[in-house]
Amino acid sequence: MLRTCVQAISCCSGDRHSLEALFNDTPTHSEASPCNDLGNSKLRDVVTLAEDLLPGRQMSAWQRSWCTAETVQIYLRGRQGDVHAAAKILAEALEWRGRNQDILSGSRMPQWQSDLRVLTRAESGHPILYICFRHVVAGNIAETLAHTAVALEAAVLSLRGGAQELDIIVDCHGFGPQHLDPRPALPFMSMIKQPYRDRMRSAILVGAPMAFNFLYKVASRFANEKTRRKAKFMSVEEAVTHFRCIAGRDAARVVEGIMASNRQGMDCQPGEVKGRHLPSELDDIASPFRRSSAQDTLPPPMRTSGGWDVMQSSKVGGEIHRRGSVHQLEDFEGRKLPGKVAPVAGLDHGYSSWGLPPISVRSRQVLDRHSAPEEVGAQRWSCCRRRSYRRV
């Protein structure tokens, strides 16, 4: 509460330098005491009960090292001091971490599916994550979730000055129909709900097109009201102003610069490229996610010579609407676009359990009327190609 009040006052006054002296000497998340040194008997009880709920009723040394007083307190606070209820959700988080230990410990790096990373850090010590849809590869859900887990873990390890939360920027520039697959929504929200519980301070959705509402509504179904209130839709200018207020001028300049940079050029460039480091741009990130350990597992991007570009997907990409046995393409204002498409058998499945129309959204867009000849389109990333749609 004190931190929030100081930030608000300093933001309005324009003087944020006093915040550094106030927070610089606070221990980092990685320096917090392990569960063996928990001074509060209630916290120790939560850990003991959580261990009994784990498979085999055993907690590995790696899982135990994560149970710091600060972390366990988050789960106890999330259940209003109920030890048994807190132990249950802590056990869920520990079990998830056990299943993903190779990714979270840095022994295996995922195949980068986007540019999601820790971009910078606020003056108050809160890390800022950033992702732009221009560089998002759709389709590989397992690696997308692994990439997300590594970025979130890197962000938590980047907390400084007593901060316990992070901010995330979702830049919707380049968002198109290929990004409408809702299947990652549930595991992602489950990740936010337990393993990274109460870690998100705000989620800023920048320049979201109308089609993005579909994905947002799906994800919102799996979030509570408290989490939903943290999401805010903003323009580029509003987002820069917002971060200038809550994060400081230096962080706001970094945010403004990366959003301007992503609005230039045409390439979809997931992973590490020149000038970009994954999972974090920060030099002082705790092991195992230092810059030297991040390896790009995708080939260098290919440029197209005036053909399809990722930016077009936000301008001419249409929503897919079901019309009997075929799908009618429409633009974001409801006007019909030329051509109809039908899904290839085998991909039009899985959505009924989400309560959504069984429309395949991983399918290829019939937008070649806007692009260069086929030989140019063939130069796209193999991992980015739209697939499984045929003309009818």
C-alpha positions as CSV (number, residue, x, y, z in Angstrom):
1,M,0.0,0.0,0.0
2,L,2.9,2.4,0.9
3,R,4.6,1.6,-2.4
4,T,1.4,2.4,-4.4
5,C,0.9,5.7,-2.6
6,V,4.6,6.7,-3.1
7,Q,4.4,5.8,-6.8
8,A,1.2,7.8,-7.4
9,I,2.6,10.9,-5.6
10,S,5.9,10.7,-7.4
11,C,4.3,10.1,-10.8
12,C,2.1,13.2,-10.4
13,S,4.9,15.4,-9.2
14,G,7.4,14.2,-11.9
15,D,10.0,13.4,-9.2
16,R,10.7,9.6,-9.2
17,H,14.3,9.6,-8.1
18,S,13.5,9.3,-4.4
19,L,11.9,5.9,-5.2
20,E,15.3,4.4,-6.0
21,A,16.7,5.1,-2.6
22,L,13.5,3.7,-1.0
23,F,13.5,0.4,-2.8
24,N,17.1,-0.4,-3.9
25,D,18.2,-2.2,-0.8
26,T,15.3,-4.6,-0.6
27,P,16.2,-8.3,-1.1
28,T,15.3,-9.7,-4.5
29,H,12.9,-12.6,-5.0
30,S,15.8,-15.0,-5.6
31,E,17.4,-14.0,-2.3
32,A,14.3,-14.8,-0.2
33,S,14.6,-17.5,2.5
34,P,13.8,-21.1,1.5
35,C,11.0,-22.9,3.2
36,N,13.3,-24.5,5.8
37,D,13.8,-21.0,7.2
38,L,10.1,-20.0,7.3
39,G,9.6,-18.2,10.6
40,N,5.8,-18.4,10.6
41,S,4.4,-21.8,11.7
42,K,1.4,-21.2,9.5
43,L,3.6,-21.0,6.4
44,R,5.5,-24.1,7.4
45,D,2.1,-25.9,7.8
46,V,1.1,-24.9,4.3
47,V,4.3,-26.4,2.8
48,T,4.0,-29.6,4.8
49,L,0.4,-30.1,3.8
50,A,1.2,-29.3,0.2
51,E,3.9,-32.0,0.1
52,D,1.3,-34.5,1.3
53,L,-0.8,-33.6,-1.7
54,L,2.0,-34.1,-4.3
55,P,2.3,-37.4,-6.2
56,G,4.2,-39.8,-4.0
57,R,3.8,-37.4,-1.2
58,Q,7.3,-36.1,-1.8
59,M,8.7,-32.7,-2.7
60,S,12.0,-32.5,-4.6
61,A,14.8,-30.2,-3.5
62,W,14.2,-28.1,-6.5
63,Q,10.5,-27.6,-5.7
64,R,11.3,-27.0,-2.0
65,S,13.8,-24.2,-2.9
66,W,10.9,-22.4,-4.6
67,C,8.8,-22.3,-1.4
68,T,10.2,-19.1,0.0
69,A,8.3,-17.2,2.7
70,E,7.3,-14.6,0.1
71,T,5.9,-17.2,-2.3
72,V,4.0,-19.2,0.3
73,Q,2.5,-16.1,1.7
74,I,1.0,-15.3,-1.7
75,Y,-0.9,-18.6,-1.6
76,L,-1.9,-18.2,2.0
77,R,-3.2,-14.7,1.3
78,G,-5.1,-16.0,-1.8
79,R,-7.1,-18.2,0.5
80,Q,-7.7,-15.7,3.3
81,G,-5.4,-17.5,5.7
82,D,-7.0,-20.9,5.3
83,V,-4.0,-23.3,5.6
84,H,-5.6,-26.3,4.0
85,A,-7.0,-24.4,1.1
86,A,-3.7,-22.6,0.6
87,A,-1.8,-26.0,0.6
88,K,-4.1,-27.3,-2.1
89,I,-3.4,-24.5,-4.6
90,L,0.3,-24.5,-3.6
91,A,0.5,-28.2,-4.4
92,E,-1.1,-27.5,-7.8
93,A,1.6,-25.0,-8.5
94,L,4.4,-27.3,-7.3
95,E,3.1,-30.2,-9.4
96,W,3.0,-28.0,-12.5
97,R,6.6,-26.8,-11.8
98,G,7.7,-30.4,-11.4
99,R,6.3,-31.3,-14.8
100,N,8.0,-28.3,-16.4
101,Q,11.3,-28.4,-14.5
102,D,13.4,-28.8,-17.6
103,I,12.0,-25.5,-19.0
104,L,11.9,-23.6,-15.7
105,S,15.4,-24.6,-14.7
106,G,16.9,-23.6,-18.0
107,S,18.1,-27.1,-18.9
108,R,16.1,-26.9,-22.0
109,M,15.2,-23.8,-24.0
110,P,11.9,-23.9,-25.9
111,Q,11.5,-23.2,-29.6
112,W,10.8,-19.5,-29.5
113,Q,7.3,-18.9,-31.0
114,S,7.2,-15.1,-30.7
115,D,9.2,-12.2,-29.4
116,L,7.8,-12.5,-25.9
117,R,10.4,-11.4,-23.4
118,V,11.2,-9.3,-20.4
119,L,11.7,-5.9,-22.2
120,T,12.7,-3.6,-19.3
121,R,12.1,-2.9,-15.7
122,A,10.2,-0.1,-14.0
123,E,11.9,2.2,-11.5
124,S,9.9,0.5,-8.8
125,G,11.4,-2.9,-9.7
126,H,8.5,-4.4,-11.6
127,P,9.6,-6.2,-14.8
128,I,7.7,-5.4,-18.0
129,L,7.0,-8.2,-20.5
130,Y,6.3,-7.5,-24.1
131,I,4.9,-9.4,-27.1
132,C,3.9,-8.3,-30.5
133,F,1.5,-10.3,-32.7
134,R,3.6,-9.4,-35.8
135,H,6.2,-12.0,-34.6
136,V,3.8,-14.7,-33.2
137,V,3.9,-18.1,-34.9
138,A,0.6,-19.8,-34.6
139,G,0.1,-23.6,-34.4
140,N,2.6,-25.1,-32.0
141,I,0.7,-24.9,-28.7
142,A,3.1,-26.9,-26.6
143,E,6.1,-24.7,-27.5
144,T,4.0,-21.6,-27.2
145,L,3.2,-22.4,-23.6
146,A,6.8,-23.4,-22.9
147,H,8.0,-20.1,-24.3
148,T,5.4,-18.3,-22.1
149,A,6.5,-20.2,-19.0
150,V,10.2,-19.3,-19.5
151,A,9.3,-15.6,-20.0
152,L,7.2,-15.5,-16.9
153,E,9.9,-17.3,-14.9
154,A,12.5,-14.9,-16.1
155,A,10.2,-12.0,-15.1
156,V,9.8,-13.3,-11.6
157,L,13.5,-13.7,-11.3
158,S,13.9,-10.1,-12.5
159,L,11.8,-8.6,-9.6
160,R,13.7,-6.0,-7.7
161,G,13.2,-3.5,-4.9
162,G,10.6,-5.6,-3.1
163,A,8.3,-5.7,-6.1
164,Q,6.2,-8.8,-6.3
165,E,4.3,-8.2,-9.6
166,L,5.0,-7.7,-13.3
167,D,3.4,-5.8,-16.2
168,I,2.7,-7.3,-19.6
169,I,2.2,-5.5,-22.9
170,V,0.3,-7.3,-25.6
171,D,0.9,-5.3,-28.8
172,C,-1.8,-6.4,-31.3
173,H,0.0,-5.0,-34.3
174,G,0.0,-7.8,-36.9
175,F,-2.9,-9.6,-35.3
176,G,-4.8,-11.7,-37.9
177,P,-7.1,-14.7,-38.3
178,Q,-4.2,-17.1,-37.9
179,H,-4.0,-16.0,-34.2
180,L,-7.6,-16.8,-33.4
181,D,-6.9,-20.4,-32.1
182,P,-8.4,-20.3,-28.6
183,R,-6.8,-23.6,-27.4
184,P,-3.9,-22.0,-25.6
185,A,-6.2,-19.8,-23.5
186,L,-7.1,-22.3,-20.8
187,P,-3.5,-23.6,-20.1
188,F,-2.3,-20.0,-20.2
189,M,-4.9,-18.7,-17.7
190,S,-4.2,-21.8,-15.5
191,M,-0.6,-20.8,-15.5
192,I,-1.5,-17.3,-14.4
193,K,-4.0,-18.6,-11.8
194,Q,-1.7,-20.9,-9.8
195,P,2.0,-21.2,-10.7
196,Y,2.3,-17.4,-11.2
197,R,-0.6,-16.4,-8.9
198,D,-0.9,-12.7,-8.1
199,R,2.1,-11.9,-10.2
200,M,0.4,-9.8,-12.8
201,R,0.0,-6.1,-11.9
202,S,-1.4,-5.0,-15.3
203,A,-2.0,-6.3,-18.8
204,I,-2.0,-3.6,-21.5
205,L,-3.6,-4.5,-24.8
206,V,-2.3,-2.1,-27.4
207,G,-4.2,-1.4,-30.6
208,A,-6.5,-4.4,-30.4
209,P,-8.6,-4.9,-33.6
210,M,-12.2,-6.0,-33.5
211,A,-11.3,-9.6,-34.1
212,F,-9.1,-9.7,-31.0
213,N,-12.3,-9.5,-28.9
214,F,-13.0,-13.1,-29.7
215,L,-9.7,-14.2,-28.2
216,Y,-10.1,-11.9,-25.2
217,K,-13.6,-13.2,-24.4
218,V,-12.4,-16.8,-24.5
219,A,-9.5,-16.0,-22.1
220,S,-11.8,-14.0,-19.9
221,R,-13.9,-17.0,-19.2
222,F,-11.1,-18.6,-17.2
223,A,-10.1,-15.5,-15.2
224,N,-11.8,-14.1,-12.1
225,E,-13.0,-10.6,-11.8
226,K,-9.9,-9.4,-10.1
227,T,-7.7,-10.6,-12.9
228,R,-10.0,-9.2,-15.6
229,R,-9.9,-5.7,-14.1
230,K,-6.1,-5.7,-14.6
231,A,-6.5,-5.8,-18.4
232,K,-6.8,-2.4,-20.1
233,F,-7.2,-1.6,-23.8
234,M,-5.1,1.4,-25.0
235,S,-3.6,3.0,-28.0
236,V,0.1,3.3,-28.5
237,E,0.2,6.8,-27.2
238,E,-1.9,5.9,-24.2
239,A,0.3,3.0,-23.4
240,V,3.4,5.1,-23.5
241,T,1.8,7.7,-21.2
242,H,0.7,4.9,-18.8
243,F,4.2,3.5,-18.5
244,R,5.7,6.9,-18.1
245,C,3.5,7.3,-15.1
246,I,3.8,3.9,-13.4
247,A,7.3,2.8,-14.6
248,G,9.3,6.0,-15.2
249,R,10.6,7.8,-18.2
250,D,13.4,5.4,-19.1
251,A,11.1,2.4,-19.2
252,A,8.5,4.4,-21.2
253,R,11.2,5.3,-23.8
254,V,12.0,1.6,-24.2
255,V,8.4,0.7,-24.7
256,E,7.8,3.5,-27.1
257,G,10.9,2.5,-29.1
258,I,10.0,-1.1,-29.5
259,M,6.5,-0.4,-30.6
260,A,7.7,2.1,-33.2
261,S,10.3,-0.4,-34.4
262,N,7.7,-3.2,-34.8
263,R,5.6,-0.9,-37.0
264,Q,8.4,-0.8,-39.6
265,G,9.3,-3.6,-42.0
266,M,7.4,-6.7,-43.0
267,D,9.0,-9.8,-41.5
268,C,7.7,-12.2,-39.0
269,Q,10.8,-12.7,-36.8
270,P,10.1,-14.9,-33.8
271,G,13.0,-15.8,-31.4
272,E,16.3,-14.1,-31.1
273,V,17.4,-11.7,-33.9
274,K,19.9,-8.9,-34.0
275,G,19.2,-6.6,-31.1
276,R,16.7,-8.9,-29.4
277,H,17.5,-11.2,-26.4
278,L,15.2,-13.9,-25.1
279,P,13.9,-14.5,-22.6
280,S,15.1,-11.2,-21.2
281,E,16.7,-8.0,-22.3
282,L,18.0,-7.3,-18.8
283,D,21.6,-7.9,-18.0
284,D,21.2,-8.6,-14.3
285,I,18.6,-11.4,-14.6
286,A,19.2,-14.3,-12.2
287,S,20.5,-17.6,-13.5
288,P,19.6,-19.7,-15.4
289,F,18.2,-17.2,-17.9
290,R,21.2,-15.0,-18.5
291,R,21.6,-13.8,-22.1
292,S,24.3,-16.2,-22.9
293,S,22.0,-19.2,-22.2
294,A,19.2,-18.2,-24.6
295,Q,19.5,-20.0,-28.0
296,D,17.4,-19.2,-31.0
297,T,16.0,-22.5,-32.4
298,L,14.4,-21.1,-35.6
299,P,16.1,-20.4,-38.9
300,P,16.8,-16.8,-39.9
301,P,13.7,-15.0,-41.4
302,M,13.2,-14.6,-45.1
303,R,12.1,-11.3,-46.6
304,T,9.5,-11.1,-49.3
305,S,10.0,-8.8,-52.2
306,G,6.9,-6.7,-51.9
307,G,4.6,-9.6,-51.4
308,W,2.6,-10.7,-48.3
309,D,3.7,-9.0,-45.2
310,V,2.6,-9.5,-41.6
311,M,1.3,-6.0,-41.2
312,Q,-1.4,-6.6,-43.8
313,S,-3.1,-9.1,-41.6
314,S,-4.3,-6.2,-39.4
315,K,-5.6,-4.3,-42.4
316,V,-7.1,-6.8,-44.8
317,G,-7.4,-10.0,-42.8
318,G,-11.1,-10.9,-42.4
319,E,-13.0,-12.8,-39.8
320,I,-14.2,-16.3,-40.7
321,H,-18.0,-16.8,-40.4
322,R,-19.7,-20.1,-40.9
323,R,-22.2,-20.2,-43.8
324,G,-23.6,-23.8,-44.1
325,S,-20.9,-26.2,-45.3
326,V,-18.4,-23.5,-46.3
327,H,-16.9,-20.5,-44.5
328,Q,-17.6,-17.0,-45.9
329,L,-14.8,-14.5,-45.4
330,E,-15.8,-11.1,-44.2
331,D,-13.8,-8.0,-43.2
332,F,-14.0,-6.5,-39.8
333,E,-16.9,-4.3,-40.8
334,G,-19.0,-7.3,-42.0
335,R,-18.6,-6.7,-45.7
336,K,-18.2,-10.0,-47.7
337,L,-14.8,-10.6,-49.2
338,P,-14.3,-12.5,-52.5
339,G,-14.0,-16.3,-52.3
340,K,-15.2,-19.0,-49.9
341,V,-13.2,-21.6,-48.1
342,A,-13.9,-25.0,-46.6
343,P,-11.9,-26.7,-43.9
344,V,-10.0,-29.9,-44.7
345,A,-11.4,-32.8,-42.7
346,G,-9.6,-33.5,-39.5
347,L,-9.0,-29.9,-38.3
348,D,-12.5,-28.8,-37.7
349,H,-12.7,-30.3,-34.2
350,G,-12.2,-29.5,-30.5
351,Y,-14.1,-26.3,-30.2
352,S,-17.5,-27.7,-29.1
353,S,-16.0,-28.4,-25.6
354,W,-15.2,-24.7,-25.4
355,G,-18.8,-23.7,-26.2
356,L,-17.6,-22.2,-29.5
357,P,-18.6,-22.8,-33.1
358,P,-16.6,-25.7,-34.6
359,I,-14.8,-23.5,-37.0
360,S,-11.1,-24.2,-37.8
361,V,-9.1,-21.1,-37.1
362,R,-5.7,-22.7,-37.9
363,S,-6.7,-22.7,-41.5
364,R,-5.1,-20.9,-44.4
365,Q,-6.4,-17.5,-45.3
366,V,-7.7,-17.0,-48.8
367,L,-6.2,-13.6,-49.1
368,D,-3.8,-14.3,-52.0
369,R,-5.8,-11.7,-54.0
370,H,-3.9,-9.1,-52.0
371,S,-0.5,-10.6,-52.3
372,A,2.1,-11.1,-55.0
373,P,2.3,-14.2,-57.2
374,E,2.6,-17.6,-55.7
375,E,6.3,-17.8,-56.2
376,V,6.7,-14.9,-53.8
377,G,4.3,-16.3,-51.3
378,A,6.3,-19.5,-51.3
379,Q,9.2,-17.7,-49.7
380,R,7.3,-17.3,-46.4
381,W,8.5,-18.9,-43.2
382,S,7.7,-22.6,-43.4
383,C,6.5,-22.4,-39.7
384,C,4.2,-19.5,-40.5
385,R,2.5,-20.9,-43.6
386,R,-1.3,-20.9,-43.4
387,R,-2.4,-24.4,-44.0
388,S,-5.4,-26.7,-44.4
389,Y,-7.7,-24.6,-46.4
390,R,-8.7,-25.3,-50.0
391,R,-10.8,-23.4,-52.5
392,V,-14.3,-24.5,-53.3
